[in-house]
Amino acid sequence: MKGKTSKRMISTNSVANCCNPKLISLAVIITFSVITTSCSTNSVFEENAAVDVKEWHMNDVKAFKATFQDSLQPLDFYVEIRNSTSYPNNKLFLFFNTTFPDGRSARDTLACVLASPDGRWLGNGLGSVKDNLFLVKRKVLLPRKGTYTFTLQHAMRDSIVKGIHDVGIKIKSSEISPN
């Protein structure tokens, strides 16, 4: 059958199935789930509290409660700060208070550096808001199981601080390095 051309039709259904919004959404969700699961941060606890960016008064103490069932797992403690580039200082001093399940308490004073000496803002973020994560303590073994209360309070000389958006606490399982 020379001279006769056979026409082959491409099914538009197969092309439509390839670009089906439901399938694309499902593929995005699966990909995101795999990435999120594989990039686990070993986070045990994370909570942030909003601060009035116009004025954080010294008496406005931010409290966080966390319950721990394993006192043998070493933990790393972090403080999270989200600040505006309108914050007038390069450091933020904080009181980090811990109340143990038995009622005892401890206080640490932290100096969180938010800007370099040349005035360049540290942390992540585009524009006028920067996110900072500060390691407070590494490989902490909690003395007992139970509910702990952690508080953050600014310890600046001025009783009112401007330019801080959020403060928070992040607790992660310590990575145990082989010896």
Number of C-alpha atoms within 10 A of each C-alpha: 4 4 5 6 7 6 6 6 6 8 8 9 9 10 10 10 12 11 11 11 11 10 12 13 11 11 12 12 12 12 12 12 12 11 11 11 10 9 9 8 10 12 13 14 16 15 15 17 17 13 21 15 16 12 15 20 17 16 11 14 14 18 17 17 13 14 13 15 10 13 14 12 14 16 21 19 18 19 23 20 23 23 24 20 19 12 19 11 14 17 15 20 15 19 17 20 17 20 16 18 16 11 9 8 13 10 13 11 15 18 13 19 17 26 17 11 9 7 10 11 19 15 18 12 12 8 8 11 18 19 18 18 18 18 13 17 12 16 15 15 13 16 11 15 15 15 15 19 16 20 18 24 20 24 19 16 9 9 12 15 22 18 20 23 21 18 22 21 23 19 21 18 18 16 12 9 5 4 3
